[in-house]
Amino acid sequence: MRTLGPIVAIVTLCSVPLAAQWPKYQSPRVPRDEKGAVRMDAPTPRMADGKPDLSGNWVRVRGEGAFDPPELRSLFANRPPRAQVPAPPVDPNSPPIAAFWGISAFMPGGLPLTPWAANPDANCLPMGMPQFHMHGQPRKVMQNSSVIAINYEANYGLRYIYIDGRALPPQGSVQPFWYGYSTGRWDGDTLVVETNNLRGAETSQYDGWLDVRGSPYSEQARFTERIRRPTYGKLEIDMTIDDPKAYTKPFTVRVNQQISPDEEIIEFICAENQQFRRRVKVD
């Protein structure tokens, strides 16, 4: 078993002080109170056709999904404890909250792994699609009547969700995508997104990971996301992972995100030529 957890953790931790360096811009279209603060509870913005407009700069709710990964305890044993952002209250009707380090950290009984799936790994290469939702760095959502584009600051990921009525291509009918092929449809005010044709963990050692710990998914995986914007400032994402090769049954987790309209995303470069492992002699 081989894990690059400390690398990803250090990269993630080191990104926190950079928050103050994000470019600032205050849009006049953002609802604000008399003090200029964003009205997070303002009504959900809508497109011309009446559907919720998911556009905006979004960041994971601060403190959500935080826990103490056992893999890192020895790495930080001689360092003073870092200040933790208090976790927000959990909706009792919500699926388990997904943690970036381990997607099942708050899932009773853990993941329903099959024997094939018990082989974790992680690398600083294109992330598995669920990791993008859970990452603490922001993402920009851009929406029109036919497609939703999501530009993730983390690993500079780019994803398209087609909402023009096209069918999801049959599994194996197209070349596998790093982030899969995604189509969406509206169920009332909920966007239901289905994704298949992914590069799974059997494709290479760099593909098919749900989280930093290395919980895998295979090429048979099918993700279903239910995305809601109940207020101006909140985005709720429920992810269901259905992968009979890696898990004995489907499971669902939730990620909450909050609007960050006054900050723009910046570049994030971490690819095959990253030298962290060699320089700090992790191997």
Long-range contacts (C-beta under 8 A, 24 or more apart in sequence): 1-119, 1-120, 2-121, 3-71, 3-120, 3-121, 3-122, 3-213, 3-214, 4-121, 4-122, 4-123, 4-124, 4-277, 4-282, 5-69, 5-71, 5-72, 5-101, 5-122, 5-212, 5-213, 5-214, 6-71, 6-72, 6-75, 6-282, 7-124, 7-276, 7-277, 7-282, 8-122, 8-124, 8-212, 9-69, 9-72, 9-75, 9-101, 9-212, 10-276, 11-124, 11-270, 11-276, 12-100, 12-135, 12-136, 13-82, 15-136, 15-137, 15-268, 16-136, 21-266, 22-138, 22-263, 22-264, 22-265, 22-266, 23-263, 23-264, 23-266, 24-262, 24-263, 24-264, 25-262, 25-263, 25-264, 26-261, 26-262, 27-261, 27-262, 30-261, 30-262, 31-232, 38-232, 38-233, 38-259, 38-261, 38-262, 39-232, 39-233, 40-231, 40-232, 40-233, 40-234, 40-258, 40-259, 41-231, 41-232, 41-233, 42-231, 42-232, 42-233, 43-231, 43-232, 44-189, 44-229, 44-230, 44-231, 44-232, 45-229, 45-232, 47-143, 47-145, 48-145, 49-145, 51-186, 51-189, 52-189, 52-191, 52-228, 52-229, 53-143, 53-229, 54-141, 54-143, 54-148, 54-191, 54-227, 54-229, 54-235, 55-141, 55-142, 55-143, 56-140, 56-141, 56-259, 56-260, 56-261, 57-138, 57-139, 57-140, 57-141, 57-259, 57-260, 57-261, 57-263, 57-264, 57-265, 58-138, 58-139, 58-140, 58-141, 58-235, 58-257, 58-258, 58-259, 58-260, 59-136, 59-137, 59-138, 59-139, 59-257, 59-258, 59-260, 60-100, 60-133, 60-134, 60-135, 60-136, 60-255, 60-256, 60-257, 60-258, 61-88, 61-256, 61-257, 61-258, 62-88, 62-258, 63-87, 63-88, 64-88, 64-97, 64-255, 64-256, 65-97, 65-98, 65-99, 65-100, 65-105, 65-106, 65-134, 65-255, 66-99, 67-99, 67-101, 67-102, 67-105, 67-106, 69-101, 69-102, 69-212, 69-213, 71-213, 88-256, 91-254, 94-238, 94-254, 95-238, 95-252, 95-253, 95-254, 96-252, 96-253, 96-254, 97-253, 97-254, 97-255, 97-256, 98-130, 98-133, 98-134, 98-211, 98-239, 98-253, 98-254, 98-255, 99-134, 99-211, 100-131, 100-134, 100-135, 100-136, 100-211, 100-212, 101-211, 101-212, 101-213, 102-211, 102-212, 102-213, 102-215, 103-130, 103-134, 103-210, 103-211, 103-213, 103-215, 103-253, 104-215, 104-251, 104-253, 107-251, 107-253, 111-215, 111-247, 111-251, 112-247, 112-248, 112-249, 112-251, 113-215, 113-246, 113-247, 113-248, 114-244, 114-245, 114-246, 114-247, 114-248, 116-218, 116-245, 116-246, 117-201, 117-215, 117-216, 117-218, 117-245, 117-246, 117-247, 119-201, 119-214, 119-216, 120-209, 120-213, 120-214, 120-215, 120-216, 121-201, 121-205, 121-209, 121-214, 121-216, 122-209, 122-211, 122-212, 122-213, 122-214, 123-205, 123-206, 124-155, 124-270, 124-271, 124-274, 124-276, 125-155, 125-206, 125-270, 125-271, 125-272, 126-155, 126-157, 126-178, 126-179, 126-206, 127-154, 127-155, 127-157, 127-209, 128-207, 128-208, 128-209, 128-210, 128-211, 128-217, 129-159, 129-179, 129-180, 129-195, 129-198, 129-223, 130-210, 130-211, 130-223, 130-239, 130-241, 131-209, 131-210, 131-211, 131-212, 132-157, 132-159, 132-179, 133-237, 133-239, 133-255, 133-257, 134-211, 134-255, 137-265, 137-268, 138-260, 138-263, 138-265, 139-265, 140-264, 140-265, 148-184, 148-191, 151-265, 153-265, 153-266, 153-267, 153-268, 154-268, 155-268, 155-270, 156-267, 156-268, 156-269, 161-191, 161-193, 163-191, 168-194, 168-196, 169-196, 169-197, 171-196, 171-197, 171-220, 171-222, 172-197, 173-197, 176-200, 176-203, 176-219, 178-207, 180-221, 180-223, 187-226, 189-228, 189-229, 190-226, 190-227, 190-228, 191-225, 191-226, 191-227, 191-228, 192-224, 192-225, 192-226, 192-227, 193-223, 193-224, 193-225, 193-226, 193-227, 194-222, 194-223, 194-224, 195-222, 195-223, 195-224, 195-225, 196-221, 196-222, 196-223, 198-223, 200-245, 201-246, 210-241, 216-246, 217-241, 217-243, 217-246, 218-243, 218-245, 218-246, 219-245, 220-244, 220-245, 220-246, 221-245, 221-246, 232-259, 233-258, 233-259, 234-258, 234-259, 235-259
